Amino acid sequence: MACECIERRTKNGTEIISLDPLVIYINNFTSTIEAEELINIGSPDFASSFISRSRGANTLVTGRTSSSAPLELSHPLVSCILRRARRFMGSMLLPHEPFSVPQLVRYFPGQKYDLHTDFWPEHQVITDGSERLFNRVASFFVFLRANCTEGYTYFPSVEPTGTSAASPASDEELDKWYGHRVARGEIDGEEKGVKFKPIQGNAVFWINLNEKGEGDRRLVHAGLPVGEGEKIGLNIWPRKFYGTERSKKERERSGWSGKWRD
């Protein structure tokens, strides 16, 4: 499929869910045709999902039971979607700063991804010989197929702007503000945070790291189990550089750990 990468004028635009931490809901980030074609591109490569640790090999874990598939960066449609993501981020991502390989994730009934963060606790060394350190400064999660019940993406520590954990928004208020796209979450029997309903073409965007490159644990999130049907999403991870391995060692000697903040 040939794709002319144009500026999409999204119906209903974007909606700020939270300013601190910054979480934005994007309506119609992809078209239906784009969503299905992205799935077609990656479908032959689906395999069991793993987690990428700060150190050591990638690992299969019981807390992540979906399947995943990489998308080739050079494919015209993939390049189109990444340019769209870059435009959305504006000056946050410098021209020389790339994206990680985009990742499809597929969930069938009962499959899930337990609470996790997208950033690494320690910056990673890029494998081009430059010793540059990078991390996932932000994340896009795009719902490409939503033929399912349940399967929400849940952020237990995010409350809509103007509310708080002590004075949370009700389900009725969330319905009034966002329709049925955003709902109250629940953890250990307690209502907490917000969750996003899978709707084809829509996306959630959030900032993982502050200006010092420190990760924000409030962006911990989960892919809740799918009830019936199938959910397929797309992870887009912009990379930002944070000095070099040599400068990291110098900072460690001066007392900065490079790990996330509370």
For each residue, the residues with C-beta under 8 A, 3 or more apart:
1: 33 37 76 77
2: 76
3: 34 37 76 77 80
4: 80
5: 79 80 83 84
6:
7: 84 87
8: 28 29 31 84
9:
10: 13 14 26 27 28 29
11: 27 28
12: 15 27 28
13: 10 27
14: 10 24 25 26 27
15: 12 24 25 27 178
16: 19 22 23 24 25 161
17: 23 24 25 158 160 161 178 182 194 204
18: 21 22 23 158 159 160 161
19: 16 22 161
20:
21: 18 158 206 207 216 218 219
22: 16 18 19 206 207
23: 16 17 18 155 158 204 205 206 219
24: 14 15 16 17 204 205 206
25: 14 15 16 17 178 181 182 196 202 203 204 205
26: 10 14 29 88 140 202 203 204 205
27: 10 11 12 13 14 15 201 202
28: 8 10 11 12 31 201 202
29: 8 10 26 84 140 142 201 202 203
30: 34 35 38 81 142 144 201 203
31: 8 28 34 35 201
32: 35 36 200 201
33: 1 36 37
34: 3 30 31 37 38 77 80 81 201
35: 30 31 32 38 39 142 143 144 145 200 201
36: 32 33 39 40 144 145
37: 1 3 33 34 40 41 77
38: 30 34 35 41 42 71 77 78 81 104 144 234
39: 35 36 42 43 104 144 145 232
40: 36 37 43
41: 37 38 71 72 75 77 78
42: 38 39 45 46 69 70 71 104
43: 39 40 46 69 104
44: 69
45: 42 69 70
46: 42 43 67 68 69 104 106
47: 67 68 69
48: 60 67 68
49: 60 64 65 66 67 68 105 113
50: 58 59 60 61 64 68
51: 58 59 60 61 64 116
52: 58 120
53: 56 57 58 59 120
54: 120 121 122 124
55: 122
56: 53 59
57: 53
58: 50 51 52 53
59: 50 51 53 56
60: 48 49 50 51 64
61: 50 51 64
62: 65
63: 112 113 114 116
64: 49 50 51 60 61 112 113 114 116
65: 49 62 110 111 112 113
66: 49 105 106 107 111 112 113 223
67: 46 47 48 49 105 106
68: 46 47 48 49 50 103 104 105 106
69: 42 43 44 45 46 47 103 104 106
70: 42 45 101 102 103 104
71: 38 41 42 75 78 101 102 103 104 234
72: 41 75 78
73: 78 79 82 99 101 102
74: 78 79
75: 41 71 72 78 79
76: 1 2 3 79 80
77: 1 3 34 37 38 41 80 81
78: 38 41 71 72 73 74 75 81 82 102
79: 5 73 74 75 76 82 83
80: 3 4 5 34 76 77 83 84
81: 30 34 38 77 78 84 85 102 234 236
82: 73 78 79 85 86 99 102 236
83: 5 79 80 86 87
84: 5 7 8 29 80 81 87 88
85: 81 82 88 89 99 140 236 238
86: 82 83 89 93 99 238
87: 7 83 84 90
88: 26 84 85 140 205
89: 85 86 92 93 138 238
90: 87 93
91: 94
92: 89 137 138 238
93: 86 89 90 97 137 238 240
94: 91 97 240
95:
96:
97: 93 94 238 239 240 241
98: 238 239
99: 73 82 85 86 102 236 237 238 239
100: 103 136 237 238 239
101: 70 71 73
102: 70 71 73 78 81 82 99 234 235 236 237
103: 68 69 70 71 100 234 235 237
104: 38 39 42 43 46 68 69 70 71 144 232 233 234 235
105: 49 66 67 68 113 223 232 233 234 235
106: 46 66 67 68 69 230 231 232
107: 66 111 112 148 151 223 225 226 230 231 232 233
108: 111 226 230
109: 225 226 227 228 229
110: 65 225 226
111: 65 66 107 108 225 226
112: 63 64 65 66 107 222 223 224 225 226
113: 49 63 64 65 66 105 116 222 223
114: 63 64 222
115: 156 220 221 222
116: 51 63 64 113 220 221 222
117: 208 215 217 219 220 221 260
118: 136 139 208 219 235 237
119: 135 136 137 208 209 215 219 260
120: 52 53 54 123 124 135 136 215
121: 54 215 259 260
122: 54 55 258 259
123: 120 133 134 135 213 242 248 258
124: 54 120 133 134 135
125: 131 132 133 245
126: 130 131 132 133 134 241
127:
128: 132
129:
130: 126 244
131: 125 126 244 245 246
132: 125 126 128 241 243 244
133: 123 124 125 126 241 242 243 244 245 247 248
134: 123 124 126 239 240 241 242
135: 119 120 123 124 208 209 213 215 239 240 242
136: 100 118 119 120 139 208 209 237 238 239
137: 92 93 119 207 208 209 238 239 240
138: 89 92 205 206 207 208 209 237 238
139: 118 136 205 206 208 219 235 236 237
140: 26 29 85 88 203 204 205 234 235 236 237
141: 153 203 204 233 234 235 236
142: 29 30 35 201 202 203 233 234 236
143: 35 146 198 199 200 201 202 203 231 232 233
144: 30 35 36 38 39 104 200 201 232 233 234
145: 35 36 39 200 230 231 232
146: 143 151 197 198 199 200 231
147: 229 230 231
148: 107 151 198 226 227 228 229 230 231
149: 226 227 228 229
150: 224 225 226 227
151: 107 146 148 198 223 224 225 226 227 231
152: 183 185 195 196 197 198 224
153: 141 195 196 198 204 221 222 223 224 233
154: 185 193 194 195 196 221 222 223 224
155: 23 158 185 193 194 195 206 219 220 221
156: 115 185 187 192 193 220 221 222
157: 192 193 217 218 219 220
158: 17 18 21 23 155 193 194 218 219
159: 18 163 164 165 168 169 193 194
160: 17 18 163 169 174 177 182 194
161: 16 17 18 19
162:
163: 159 160 167 168 169
164: 159 167 168
165: 159 168 192
166:
167: 163 164
168: 159 163 164 165 184 191 192
169: 159 160 163 173 174 177 184
170: 173 174 184
171: 174 175 183 184
172: 175 176
173: 169 170 176 177
174: 160 169 170 171 177 178 182 183 184 194
175: 171 172 178 179 180
176: 172 173
177: 160 169 173 174 182
178: 15 17 25 174 175 181 182
179: 175 182
180: 175 183 197
181: 25 178 196 197 199 202
182: 17 25 160 174 177 178 179 194 195 196 197
183: 152 171 174 180 194 195 197
184: 168 169 170 171 174 191 192 193 194 195
185: 152 154 155 156 191 192 193 194 195
186: 189 190 191 192
187: 156 190 192 193
188:
189: 186
190: 186 187
191: 168 184 185 186
192: 156 157 165 168 184 185 186 187
193: 154 155 156 157 158 159 184 185 187
194: 17 154 155 158 159 160 174 182 183 184 185
195: 152 153 154 155 182 183 184 185 224
196: 25 152 153 154 181 182 204
197: 146 152 180 181 182 183
198: 143 146 148 151 152 153 231 233
199: 143 146 181 202
200: 32 35 143 144 145 146
201: 27 28 29 30 31 32 34 35 142 143 144
202: 25 26 27 28 29 142 143 181 199
203: 25 26 29 30 140 141 142 143
204: 17 23 24 25 26 140 141 153 196
205: 23 24 25 26 88 138 139 140
206: 21 22 23 24 138 139 155 219
207: 21 22 137 138 210 216 219
208: 117 118 119 135 136 137 138 139 215 216 219
209: 119 135 136 137 138 213 214 215 216 240
210: 207 213 214 216 261
211:
212:
213: 123 135 209 210 240 242 258
214: 209 210 259 260 261
215: 117 119 120 121 135 208 209 219 259 260 261
216: 21 207 208 209 210 219 260 261
217: 117 157 220 260 261 262
218: 21 157 158
219: 21 23 117 118 119 139 155 157 158 206 207 208 215 216
220: 115 116 117 155 156 157 217
221: 115 116 117 153 154 155 156
222: 112 113 114 115 116 153 154 156
223: 66 105 107 112 113 151 153 154 233
224: 112 150 151 152 153 154 195
225: 107 109 110 111 112 150 151
226: 107 108 109 110 111 112 148 149 150 151 229 230 231
227: 109 148 149 150 151
228: 109 148 149
229: 109 147 148 149 226
230: 106 107 108 145 147 148 226
231: 106 107 143 145 146 147 148 151 198 226
232: 39 104 105 106 107 143 144 145
233: 104 105 107 141 142 143 144 153 198 223
234: 38 71 81 102 103 104 105 140 141 142 144
235: 102 103 104 105 118 139 140 141
236: 81 82 85 99 102 139 140 141 142
237: 99 100 102 103 118 136 138 139 140
238: 85 86 89 92 93 97 98 99 100 136 137 138
239: 97 98 99 100 134 135 136 137
240: 93 94 97 134 135 137 209 213
241: 97 126 132 133 134
242: 123 133 134 135 213 248
243: 132 133 247 248 251
244: 130 131 132 133 247 248
245: 125 131 133 248 249
246: 131 249 250
247: 133 243 244 250 251
248: 123 133 242 243 244 245 251 252 258
249: 245 246 252 253
250: 246 247 253 254
251: 243 247 248 254 255 256 258
252: 248 249 255 256 257 258
253: 249 250
254: 250 251
255: 251 252
256: 251 252
257: 252
258: 122 123 213 248 251 252
259: 121 122 214 215
260: 117 119 121 214 215 216 217
261: 210 214 215 216 217
262: 217
